[in-house]
Every structure is written in C-alpha cells, then in structure tokens.
Amino acid sequence: MQPPPPHRPPPAGQPPDRPAPEREPLCLTPRLAPLLASVLAATELLHSLTDALGSPLNLVLPEQLAENVEGFRAVYRSHHLAGEIFFAHKANRSSALARQLAALAVGMDVASVAELQHALGAGFTPARIMATGPKNPEFLWLAARLGVTVNLDSRAELEELAALVRKHGLPRVPVLLRLSGFHGPGVTLLSRPSRFGTDLAELDELLDAVERHQDVVELTGAAYHLDTVGLPEKAIALEACIGALDACRRRGLSPRAVDVGGGYGVNYLADQAQWERYGTELTNAVLGRRPPLTWQGHGYGLRAESGTVRGTLGLYPAHRSLAAGGYLDELLNLPAPELGRPLATLLLESLYDLVVEPGRALVDQCGAVLARVVEVRRSAAGEPLVRLAANAGDIGLEQHGVLVDPLLIPRGGAPVADGDGPVGVYLAGNLCLESDLITRRLVFLPGLPQPGDLLAFANTAGYCMDFTAHHAMGQPLARTAALYRADGRWRWRLDDEYWPIYGTRENS
C-alpha cells in the first residue's frame, strides 16, 4: 500500500479548511462527571472568573471528593476489611480540597515539612497523617514531635529517627517499614526497580534494628511503593508484605496494617474507541503512512526504523475500564501468587488492616484549568497555532502523558467561529521557549478559536494542575478558585478562603 500524499496546509494567514479525509478529526473527548460538566457549562461564570482572577485559572470542586472517597470505602466494605485511606498530598496543593478531605475523615500522606504543616492547618490531626518520601532531619523531628506515623524508607532512616527521638526526649513514634525487591514464584516478573524502600532480602537486618529501637519506635505495619499499574506485580508485593508482617509477629512484634500505596489510576476519556483509534493512527503517522498528528513529527516515544516502529509509547492509558476503587477491588480479588487464596482473604485471616494512598484517583473530576486564547496564527511551516495565556507547567496533562481534548468556551456565549466543522490546531504556551507546547498533538476543536475565548482543560486536579507550575520568565502562577453549590446556584471563593462549612452537600 502506498502512503497517502503529503498534507499541504493552506497559505499562511488563511484559516484552516475543513479537514481533508486523510486528516479527519481524531478526537479524545474528556469524561465529565455531572458536577464538573455543570461547572464547565456555566460559560458566563467561567469568563467572569477568568476576567477577575486572570489566566491561567485553576478550578477545584471540593464537593466531588465525597463520591470519590465513598468509591474506595465501598471496596473496603465489600471485602469486610478495616483500614484507612490517605490522600497523597503531592497530587494537588489546594487548601479547599485538603480541608474538605479533613471533613470526610480520611488521612493525609505528606512528603515534606510544608505539606505536614498544610495538613495540620487544614484540620488533620496527627493520628490521621503519614510521613512518606525522602525525609530530612527537620521533617523527621516535626513528624516525631507530633506523633505522626512515619513510613520508613530504609534502615538508615530508622537509625536517624531513633537518634532524634532519644536526643530530644520525644514520644515513641509509630512506624511502617517500606519494602521493595519483590520476586514472585516461577518465571521472574520483570518490573522497574525502585529507589524507595528496603530490599526484602534485608528484612532480617531491618527487623533487628526495629527490635533494638523498640523503646522509641512502634512498628505498626509494612508498605510498598511500585512504579507500575501492573496488577500481578502488586499482588506479589502485597503477599510479600503479609509474609513480612507474619515474620514480625514471630519476633514478638505487633504489626497490624499493610499499606499498598497508590497507583489506582483515572479514566480520563469518555470513549475507548477514540483512544484505540488514536493509538493506531499515531503508529501510522510515525511510519509515514499518514500525515503527522504531532508537532514536528513527535512520536511520544515511538520512532520509525526501516519501516518498523521502535521505542516505548510514553503515554498514560487515558481510557481505563479499571480505575480507582475498581482497580483496588480487582487487586484484592486476585489469588495470592504462592498461597493461592484471594489477597483480601489473606488480610482477613491475619486480621491485618488495609491502608491505601490514592492521589490522582481521589481527586478525579475535582478540577479544571481555564486558559485564555491570546493569538491565533500559523507557524512558519504553515501549522495552525493557538497561543494561550498559560504554559505547559500550568497545564501538565502532556507532561504526565495524558492526552485529552480541551473544551472551547467562546467569549460572551457567541457561536463557535468558523463553525463549519472541526479545526485542527496546536496549543502553544506563553514562555519564550520552543519546548513550551501545551500539546504536541494536533487538537481538533469545533471551530477556530478567537482571542478572548477560553479553553477548559478538564480533570486536571491530579498532578496536572499545580504539580509543575512555576514562575518562569516572571509569568504569574495560576490562582485557584473553589466552586460549590448553594441556594441552587454555583458560588465560588478563593482557594484559601474555602472551608467545608459552605455548600449544600453533607461533608461527613
């Protein structure tokens, strides 16, 4: 089969034509929960907010959290398991979301002094906070002083904590042991090695240290951190952690929980067929069998070599039929690789609690980023280019490998300009950097945007809103507004001024 003829865009200065058949729209429509869909339909409110607070603008929806938390709690009930849910603070720094989570009686996983201070100020008691990640002495001291549970990453960290507690006469500290280096039976299951946790082969030495320091630390459980969405790998790790706790009990220790971390995922897209089709067409574009779908032929990790696709696709699986609580349920139903019984059954038999640390999944559908269109033109190569009053650090979807279409919100409720069919555009940011592309993918909008219009990027609250935001070149950071319903209408407050006493939904 001969490849299609090269795509020749219209001359610079002319608006894009209706897409030719070889460049027909490849849409990736966002999945919108009713609450988020309602906000994004309030076009007058969105333009008013952006006029007042600037572009980019983060929107958060604290009320959505109750539904997300309940999705995880329902899984606990279905398996008759006890345990706690800790939100991974690093996923979003919003005070409004943190305060709402405190009202919902979940916990907070913090990874710095600042995050710990933020959790305390949002209403979390020390008993509902866990300290994870790399820890400096100041972080360890404050966690120990408050009685926060410390998820220990290594034997060296245990020794440092114990020394701090003794030196400053602090109370005994509850600790978890984060483990790594898991291996299943039979054929070795390959996974990316983690820099976190103590290798399971060193468990005896780690437990010797725990026993030496029993006067200053209390072992409450084991944990793991895996950089994978693979259920088989997580099943191996969970069974191994249960075995590690059994070894603790044989030593006379009294652990009671297994922390299975995060990684439950989010389904970003409304249509699985769109996602599958895009993957196919991206491969065809990399091979030159169709016009490019990306800026300067970017392949998202794929490349062509002698007519064959090489490399690894560096994209998040944006359509996932199994995510959040459903993913956790699937994990608990899996048979243990060695013992054969369901993992939930093993937890019940040993009377171990289950601890989870969702980040992205707990703030699913809890936010969006608005960005104003500043300029619409063509690049020197003739590519349609839309420049936004925002940059790739403000809208981190592509930085995290998430491909999803923005929504076009015309100014003043006007009809979409050139509304004779979808128009493919590239989205550029406001930094003086060639790399500042908000999307390297050709995005199809219902019409050509105009300066003053808004693009709304949905479902950005998990890592894609403020995780990589910065003051590069003096550009302003996005402000954050918390939206909630009261008296039958949408209301808003600045993020720092929102508290769970507002709104009409039950908070706890």
PEVEN-V292482 format. One record per pair of residues at least 4 apart in sequence whose C-alpha atoms are under 6 Angstrom apart, sorted by the first residue. I is the first residue (numbers start at 1). J is the second residue. D is the distance in Angstrom with one decimal. If there is no record, write none. Layout:
i=I j=J d=D
i=I j=J d=D
This chain:
i=3 j=289 d=4.6
i=4 j=290 d=5.8
i=7 j=291 d=5.9
i=12 j=378 d=5.8
i=12 j=382 d=5.6
i=18 j=421 d=6.0
i=19 j=23 d=5.6
i=19 j=24 d=5.4
i=20 j=24 d=6.0
i=25 j=444 d=6.0
i=28 j=274 d=6.0
i=28 j=404 d=5.1
i=28 j=405 d=5.4
i=29 j=269 d=5.7
i=29 j=270 d=5.8
i=29 j=405 d=5.6
i=30 j=268 d=5.8
i=30 j=269 d=4.5
i=30 j=270 d=5.5
i=30 j=404 d=5.9
i=31 j=268 d=5.5
i=31 j=269 d=4.7
i=31 j=270 d=4.2
i=32 j=37 d=5.4
i=49 j=53 d=5.9
i=50 j=54 d=4.9
i=50 j=55 d=5.9
i=55 j=371 d=5.3
i=55 j=372 d=5.9
i=55 j=389 d=5.7
i=56 j=370 d=5.6
i=56 j=371 d=4.7
i=56 j=390 d=5.2
i=56 j=478 d=5.0
i=57 j=369 d=5.6
i=57 j=370 d=5.1
i=57 j=478 d=5.0
i=57 j=479 d=5.4
i=58 j=368 d=6.0
i=58 j=369 d=4.6
i=58 j=480 d=4.5
i=59 j=367 d=5.2
i=59 j=368 d=5.2
i=59 j=480 d=5.7
i=59 j=481 d=5.1
i=59 j=482 d=5.9
i=60 j=366 d=5.6
i=60 j=367 d=4.2
i=60 j=482 d=4.9
i=61 j=366 d=4.8
i=61 j=367 d=5.8
i=61 j=482 d=5.9
i=61 j=483 d=5.5
i=62 j=97 d=5.2
i=64 j=366 d=5.8
i=68 j=362 d=5.6
i=70 j=74 d=5.9
i=71 j=325 d=5.5
i=72 j=325 d=4.8
i=75 j=329 d=5.9
i=76 j=80 d=6.0
i=76 j=81 d=5.0
i=82 j=353 d=5.1
i=83 j=353 d=4.7
i=83 j=354 d=4.7
i=83 j=355 d=5.4
i=84 j=355 d=5.0
i=85 j=106 d=5.5
i=85 j=107 d=5.8
i=85 j=355 d=6.0
i=85 j=356 d=5.1
i=86 j=107 d=4.1
i=86 j=108 d=4.7
i=86 j=109 d=5.5
i=86 j=357 d=4.7
i=87 j=108 d=4.8
i=87 j=109 d=5.6
i=87 j=357 d=5.5
i=87 j=358 d=5.5
i=87 j=359 d=5.5
i=88 j=109 d=4.8
i=88 j=357 d=5.8
i=88 j=358 d=5.9
i=88 j=359 d=4.5
i=89 j=109 d=5.8
i=89 j=110 d=5.7
i=91 j=359 d=5.4
i=91 j=462 d=5.1
i=91 j=463 d=4.6
i=95 j=496 d=5.7
i=96 j=495 d=5.4
i=96 j=498 d=5.4
i=98 j=122 d=6.0
i=99 j=122 d=4.7
i=100 j=500 d=5.4
i=102 j=123 d=5.7
i=102 j=124 d=5.6
i=103 j=507 d=5.9
i=103 j=508 d=5.7
i=104 j=508 d=4.8
i=107 j=128 d=4.5
i=107 j=129 d=5.6
i=108 j=129 d=4.9
i=109 j=129 d=5.9
i=109 j=130 d=4.8
i=109 j=131 d=6.0
i=110 j=115 d=5.4
i=110 j=116 d=5.6
i=110 j=131 d=5.1
i=111 j=131 d=5.8
i=111 j=132 d=5.1
i=111 j=133 d=5.2
i=113 j=139 d=5.1
i=119 j=124 d=5.6
i=120 j=124 d=5.1
i=126 j=148 d=5.0
i=129 j=148 d=5.7
i=130 j=148 d=5.9
i=130 j=149 d=4.8
i=130 j=150 d=5.9
i=131 j=150 d=4.8
i=131 j=151 d=5.8
i=132 j=151 d=5.1
i=135 j=139 d=5.8
i=141 j=145 d=5.9
i=143 j=148 d=5.0
i=144 j=173 d=5.8
i=145 j=170 d=5.9
i=147 j=173 d=5.8
i=149 j=174 d=4.9
i=149 j=175 d=5.4
i=150 j=175 d=4.7
i=151 j=175 d=5.7
i=151 j=176 d=4.6
i=152 j=176 d=5.9
i=152 j=177 d=5.2
i=152 j=178 d=5.8
i=153 j=178 d=5.4
i=153 j=197 d=4.6
i=154 j=197 d=5.9
i=154 j=198 d=5.3
i=155 j=206 d=5.8
i=163 j=167 d=6.0
i=165 j=169 d=5.7
i=165 j=170 d=4.8
i=172 j=216 d=4.4
i=172 j=217 d=5.1
i=173 j=217 d=4.6
i=173 j=218 d=5.9
i=174 j=217 d=5.8
i=174 j=218 d=4.6
i=175 j=218 d=5.9
i=175 j=219 d=5.1
i=175 j=220 d=5.8
i=176 j=220 d=5.7
i=176 j=221 d=4.8
i=176 j=222 d=5.1
i=177 j=222 d=4.6
i=177 j=223 d=5.9
i=178 j=197 d=4.8
i=178 j=222 d=5.8
i=178 j=223 d=4.4
i=178 j=224 d=5.2
i=179 j=197 d=4.6
i=179 j=198 d=4.7
i=179 j=199 d=5.9
i=179 j=223 d=6.0
i=179 j=224 d=5.1
i=180 j=197 d=5.2
i=180 j=198 d=5.5
i=180 j=199 d=4.7
i=180 j=200 d=5.8
i=181 j=199 d=4.8
i=181 j=200 d=5.6
i=182 j=237 d=5.8
i=184 j=236 d=5.7
i=219 j=255 d=5.8
i=220 j=255 d=4.3
i=220 j=256 d=5.6
i=221 j=255 d=4.7
i=221 j=256 d=5.5
i=221 j=257 d=4.6
i=221 j=258 d=5.6
i=222 j=258 d=5.2
i=223 j=258 d=5.7
i=223 j=259 d=4.4
i=223 j=260 d=5.9
i=224 j=260 d=5.8
i=225 j=261 d=6.0
i=248 j=253 d=5.3
i=249 j=253 d=4.9
i=249 j=254 d=5.8
i=256 j=352 d=5.0
i=257 j=352 d=5.0
i=257 j=353 d=4.4
i=257 j=354 d=5.7
i=258 j=354 d=5.3
i=258 j=355 d=5.9
i=259 j=355 d=4.3
i=259 j=356 d=5.8
i=260 j=356 d=5.5
i=261 j=356 d=5.1
i=261 j=357 d=4.7
i=262 j=357 d=4.7
i=262 j=358 d=4.5
i=264 j=323 d=5.6
i=264 j=324 d=4.7
i=264 j=327 d=5.8
i=265 j=323 d=4.9
i=265 j=324 d=5.6
i=265 j=361 d=5.6
i=266 j=323 d=5.4
i=266 j=361 d=5.5
i=267 j=318 d=5.9
i=267 j=319 d=5.0
i=267 j=320 d=4.8
i=268 j=318 d=5.2
i=268 j=319 d=5.8
i=269 j=319 d=5.1
i=272 j=319 d=5.8
i=278 j=282 d=5.9
i=284 j=289 d=5.0
i=284 j=290 d=6.0
i=285 j=289 d=5.6
i=285 j=290 d=5.0
i=285 j=291 d=5.9
i=285 j=292 d=5.2
i=287 j=304 d=5.6
i=292 j=297 d=5.6
i=293 j=442 d=5.5
i=294 j=298 d=5.4
i=294 j=440 d=5.3
i=294 j=441 d=4.3
i=294 j=442 d=5.5
i=295 j=440 d=5.1
i=300 j=313 d=5.8
i=300 j=314 d=5.5
i=301 j=311 d=5.8
i=301 j=312 d=5.3
i=301 j=313 d=4.9
i=301 j=314 d=5.4
i=302 j=310 d=5.7
i=302 j=311 d=4.8
i=302 j=312 d=5.8
i=302 j=313 d=5.7
i=303 j=309 d=5.6
i=303 j=310 d=5.3
i=304 j=308 d=5.5
i=304 j=309 d=4.7
i=304 j=310 d=6.0
i=315 j=401 d=4.2
i=316 j=401 d=4.9
i=316 j=402 d=5.3
i=322 j=326 d=5.6
i=322 j=327 d=5.2
i=323 j=327 d=4.7
i=324 j=361 d=5.2
i=332 j=343 d=5.0
i=332 j=344 d=4.9
i=333 j=342 d=5.3
i=334 j=342 d=5.3
i=335 j=340 d=4.9
i=335 j=341 d=4.9
i=335 j=342 d=4.1
i=335 j=343 d=5.9
i=336 j=340 d=4.7
i=336 j=341 d=5.5
i=336 j=342 d=5.8
i=336 j=343 d=5.5
i=347 j=351 d=6.0
i=347 j=352 d=5.1
i=358 j=362 d=5.7
i=360 j=462 d=4.2
i=363 j=461 d=5.9
i=363 j=462 d=5.8
i=365 j=459 d=4.9
i=366 j=461 d=5.8
i=367 j=459 d=5.3
i=367 j=460 d=5.6
i=367 j=461 d=4.8
i=368 j=457 d=5.5
i=368 j=458 d=4.5
i=368 j=459 d=5.3
i=368 j=460 d=5.2
i=369 j=456 d=5.8
i=369 j=457 d=5.2
i=370 j=455 d=5.9
i=370 j=456 d=4.6
i=371 j=389 d=5.9
i=371 j=454 d=5.6
i=371 j=455 d=5.4
i=372 j=388 d=5.6
i=372 j=389 d=5.4
i=372 j=452 d=5.9
i=372 j=453 d=5.9
i=372 j=454 d=4.5
i=373 j=388 d=4.6
i=373 j=451 d=4.9
i=373 j=452 d=5.4
i=373 j=453 d=5.4
i=373 j=454 d=5.9
i=374 j=387 d=5.6
i=374 j=388 d=5.3
i=374 j=451 d=4.9
i=375 j=386 d=5.8
i=375 j=387 d=5.1
i=375 j=451 d=5.6
i=376 j=385 d=5.9
i=376 j=386 d=4.6
i=377 j=385 d=5.4
i=378 j=382 d=5.2
i=378 j=383 d=5.2
i=378 j=384 d=4.5
i=378 j=385 d=5.3
i=379 j=383 d=5.1
i=384 j=425 d=5.0
i=385 j=425 d=5.7
i=385 j=426 d=4.9
i=386 j=427 d=5.0
i=386 j=428 d=6.0
i=387 j=427 d=6.0
i=387 j=428 d=4.7
i=387 j=429 d=5.7
i=388 j=429 d=5.4
i=389 j=430 d=5.8
i=390 j=429 d=5.4
i=390 j=430 d=5.6
i=391 j=429 d=4.1
i=391 j=430 d=5.4
i=392 j=396 d=5.8
i=392 j=436 d=5.8
i=392 j=438 d=4.7
i=393 j=468 d=5.0
i=393 j=469 d=4.5
i=394 j=469 d=4.9
i=395 j=464 d=5.8
i=395 j=465 d=5.7
i=396 j=464 d=4.2
i=397 j=402 d=4.9
i=397 j=464 d=5.2
i=398 j=402 d=5.1
i=406 j=455 d=5.9
i=406 j=456 d=5.3
i=406 j=457 d=4.6
i=407 j=455 d=5.5
i=407 j=456 d=5.0
i=408 j=455 d=4.8
i=409 j=453 d=5.9
i=409 j=454 d=5.0
i=409 j=455 d=6.0
i=410 j=414 d=5.8
i=410 j=453 d=4.6
i=411 j=452 d=6.0
i=411 j=453 d=4.8
i=416 j=447 d=5.6
i=417 j=447 d=5.6
i=417 j=448 d=5.7
i=418 j=447 d=5.3
i=418 j=448 d=6.0
i=419 j=447 d=4.8
i=421 j=446 d=6.0
i=422 j=444 d=5.7
i=422 j=445 d=5.3
i=422 j=446 d=4.3
i=422 j=447 d=5.5
i=423 j=444 d=5.2
i=423 j=445 d=5.3
i=423 j=447 d=5.4
i=424 j=442 d=5.7
i=424 j=443 d=5.3
i=424 j=444 d=4.2
i=425 j=442 d=5.4
i=425 j=443 d=5.3
i=426 j=442 d=5.2
i=427 j=438 d=5.4
i=427 j=439 d=5.5
i=428 j=437 d=4.4
i=428 j=438 d=5.4
i=429 j=436 d=5.3
i=429 j=437 d=5.6
i=429 j=438 d=5.9
i=460 j=464 d=4.7
i=460 j=465 d=5.2
i=461 j=465 d=5.4
i=463 j=467 d=5.1
i=471 j=475 d=5.5
i=480 j=495 d=5.4
i=481 j=493 d=5.7
i=481 j=494 d=4.5
i=481 j=495 d=5.0
i=482 j=492 d=5.5
i=482 j=493 d=5.4
i=482 j=494 d=6.0
i=482 j=495 d=5.2
i=483 j=491 d=5.7
i=483 j=492 d=4.4
i=484 j=490 d=5.7
i=484 j=491 d=5.4
i=484 j=503 d=5.6
i=485 j=489 d=5.5
i=485 j=490 d=4.6
i=485 j=491 d=5.9
i=485 j=503 d=5.2
i=486 j=503 d=5.0
i=486 j=504 d=5.6
i=493 j=497 d=6.0
i=493 j=498 d=5.8
